[in-house]
């Protein structure tokens, strides 16, 4: 990794705004993430940063990014976002292998889980309704391998957003599945 890449990674991992995303960037750096799935990409800013960081950490690998979002179906209450065309242009410019799936992120995940395959990093936007999210946990274990990291966004009182890591055991409990011992 070139010295400039190290400084850029340090910036994203420890100094970038919003602060809540830093844990994701540190995970990409430490785990050498190459496959990212994000439900609710919003403005795409975090997606571009995640892809760029993954490319710096694994320059010999193809980075795969799958984003589920409402795109043109977004309502004003869903927060800011990109059109599908602009998202393709913005994320495609990174050189990563990008797949964007329009529609309600959770319904789209349910129908596309088997086609998406496993991932290294899975993020759920804070804009996703927790009641609706409950129906989606069933599909999440299909996207996971042992090293997969999952983060879920939440908006705290006062409007501050946080990303919380979710352990595999919690995901299995939410999904109603049990893993067999190896």
N, C-alpha and C positions, 0 to 999 in steps of 0.2 A: 504494500500500500504506500503510495507516495505521501511525502510529508504534508502536502496540502490537503490530501484526503483525510489524514488523521485529524488535522485541525478542524476541518468541516464536520467530521463525525463528532468530535468533542463539543463543538458548538451545538449541534443538534441534540446531542445526548444530555448536555448539562446547562445550556444557556438559552436555547430557543424558546420562543413563545408560540403558542400557549404552553405553559409549564406542564400541563397534563399530558402532552404528547411525548415528553422526554423519556418516560418509561418505555414507550414503544420503540423509540430510536435506540435506546440502550439494549433492548431485547434484540433488535435487528443486528446490532454490532456484535453482541456477545454470542448469539446463536447462529450467525451467518445465514440469516433468513433468505430464502430464494423464492418461496411461494407465499403470496399474501392474498387474503380474501378479506374484503371490507364491505360491511353492510351499512349503507348510508354514507356516500362519499362527500356529500355537501359541496364545498367549493373546489375540492380536489387538491387543496394545498398540502394537506398531510399525505395524501396518496403520492404526490410527486416527490415529496421529501423522503418518504419510506422507500420508494423505488430507487431514488438516487443513492440513498445510504446503502441499500442492499447491493447496488451495483459496485459501490466503492469497496464494500466488504468482501464481495465475491466476484471480482472482475472477470474471471474466466467462465462464469455461469450465466445462463439466461435467467433473468428475473421474470417471474410470472405473477401478474397482478389480475385479480378478478374483483370487479366492483359491482355491487348491486345498489341501485338507486332509483328514485322516482323520476329523475331527470325532468322532462316536460310535464309530467303529471304532478309535480310539486305544487303544494298550496302555500300561501303566505305563512301559515302556521308551521310549516315544515322546515322553516329556516332557509338560509341562502343555499343556492346550488347552481349546477351547470346544466346546460342542455346536453343531450347525448352527443351531438355533433362536436360541441366544444370540448366535452370530456374526452372524446376519442382523439381530437387534435392535441389537446394538452398532455394527456398521458401517453399517447403514441409517440410524442416528441422525445420521450425519455429513452426510447429504444428498447423498452421492456416488451415482453409479450403480454398485451393487454386484452382482457375480455371484459366488456361492460354489458350488464344485463339490466334492461329497463323494467320498471314495474315496482310494485310493493316489494321491498327487499326480503321480507320474511316469506311471502308467498312464492317469490321467485327462487329463494333458497330451497324451499320444499320441493319445487319441481326440478331444480337443477343440481341437487346435491351429488348425485352419482356422476354427472358429467363434469363437475368441478374437480373432483378428486380430492386427495389429501392436501393439506396445507401446513406451512410452518408457523404462520401467524394469522389469527382470525380476530377481527375487530368488529364490534357492534357499536353503532353510533348512539350517542346519548339521546338522539331525537326519536329513537324507536320506542314505541309505547310498551312498557314492561308487561302489561296484560297480554299484548299480542306476542311478545317475545316468548312467553311461557309455552306457546304452541310449537315454537321452533326448536327448542332444546333437543327434541327427539332426533333431529337430523344432524346435530353438531358432532356427535361421536363418529359419524361416517367421514367427516372431514379431517379427523385427527389421527396423528401418529404419536408415538411416545414423546417426541420433542416439541410437539405443537404447543404454542402459547396462545391463550385466548384472553381478550380484554373486552370489557363491557363499559360503555360510557354511561354516566349518570349526571344529572344536573342537580346540584345541591341547592338548598334554600339560599336565596341571594343570587342565584343565577350562575354560580361557579360550576364549571364542568370538570369532572374527574374521569379517569380511566382506571378501572379496577381489574387486576388480574383474577382469573377464575381458575381454580385448581381442577384437575381432571376428576377427582372424586366428587366435587360439587356439580360438575357438568353431568357426570353419570347419574347422580341423584336427581337433578333437574330433568334429565332425559328419561328417567325411570328405567335405566339399564344397569346391569352389573357386569363388571369385567371379571373374566376368569384369570386366576393366577397363572403365570407363565410356567 
